[in-house]
Amino acid sequence: MIGPGTGVRVYLACGATDMRKGIAGLAALAQDVLRQKPTGGAVFAFRGRKGDRLKLLYWDGQGFCLYYKVLQRGRFPWPNTATGSARLTSGQLAMLWEGIDWRRPDWGAPPARVG
């Protein structure tokens, strides 16, 4: 995915979002519901009601970029709260985009012996 890169601020809009919304509607949600400046360089993530659709809104300095992904199987992991927002790291955003549960990543076992 060509996108914002590492170190970017990421805000999740908890609850379900109407996936018919376009750039203007999602930017209004970022401003009114998430209380963030849509053109501030952060990534805003929105999930549909069924959980299989995800939209990311990002201002790249020249205009808005809108990324849209629909999973063929499964659902995007999402916080249980119905309202509000959550902050993610850029690594967690990468996991979210791939459909990996960013809340409980399995990092594997530490090495049994070092050296």
C-alpha positions in Angstrom: 0.0 0.0 0.0 1.3 3.4 -0.9 0.5 5.5 2.2 1.5 7.7 5.0 4.5 5.7 6.3 5.8 5.1 9.8 5.4 7.4 12.7 2.0 8.8 11.6 -0.8 9.3 14.1 -3.7 6.9 13.6 -7.2 7.4 14.9 -9.9 4.7 14.8 -13.6 5.8 14.8 -15.1 3.3 17.2 -18.5 1.9 16.3 -19.9 1.5 12.8 -19.6 4.1 10.0 -21.9 4.4 7.0 -19.6 3.2 4.2 -21.5 5.3 1.6 -19.7 8.4 3.0 -17.0 9.8 0.8 -14.1 12.1 1.5 -16.2 15.1 2.6 -18.4 13.0 4.9 -15.4 11.2 6.5 -13.5 14.4 7.0 -16.5 15.8 8.7 -16.6 12.8 11.0 -12.9 13.2 11.8 -13.5 16.8 12.7 -16.8 16.6 14.6 -16.7 13.1 16.2 -13.0 12.4 16.6 -12.3 16.1 17.4 -9.2 16.1 15.1 -8.2 18.4 12.2 -8.7 16.3 9.0 -5.8 18.1 7.3 -3.4 17.6 10.2 -1.5 14.6 8.6 -3.2 11.9 10.7 -4.8 8.7 9.3 -8.4 8.2 10.2 -9.8 4.6 10.1 -13.5 3.8 9.7 -15.2 0.4 9.6 -18.6 -0.6 8.2 -21.4 -2.2 10.1 -20.7 -5.8 8.9 -17.0 -5.4 9.8 -15.7 -6.5 6.4 -15.1 -3.0 5.0 -12.5 -0.5 6.0 -11.8 3.1 4.8 -8.7 5.1 5.6 -8.7 8.8 5.1 -5.3 10.7 4.9 -4.3 14.2 4.0 -0.9 14.0 2.1 -0.3 17.8 2.0 -1.9 18.3 -1.5 -5.2 16.6 -1.0 -7.1 13.7 0.6 -6.3 10.1 -0.1 -9.0 7.6 0.5 -8.1 3.9 0.9 -10.9 1.3 0.8 -10.6 -2.4 1.4 -13.3 -5.1 1.5 -12.3 -8.5 3.0 -13.5 -11.6 1.1 -13.6 -13.6 4.4 -13.5 -12.5 8.0 -13.9 -9.1 9.7 -11.5 -6.3 10.6 -10.7 -6.3 14.3 -12.3 -3.4 16.1 -12.7 -2.0 19.6 -15.8 -3.1 21.5 -16.9 0.4 22.4 -19.8 1.9 20.3 -18.6 5.5 20.4 -15.4 7.4 20.7 -12.0 6.9 19.2 -8.8 4.8 19.7 -5.2 5.6 18.9 -3.0 3.1 17.0 0.6 3.0 16.0 1.6 2.8 12.4 2.6 -0.9 13.0 -0.9 -1.6 14.4 -2.4 0.2 11.3 -0.4 -2.2 9.1 -1.8 -5.2 10.9 -5.3 -3.8 10.8 -5.0 -3.3 7.0 -4.0 -6.9 6.6 -6.9 -8.1 8.8 -4.6 -9.2 11.6 -5.9 -8.6 15.2 -3.7 -5.7 16.3 -5.1 -5.9 19.8 -3.5 -9.3 20.6 -0.6 -9.9 18.2 1.2 -13.2 18.6 4.8 -12.3 18.7 5.9 -15.8 19.3 8.0 -17.2 22.1 11.3 -15.6 23.1 14.5 -17.5 22.2 15.2 -20.4 24.7 18.9 -19.6 24.7 20.8 -16.5 23.7 24.5 -16.7 22.8 
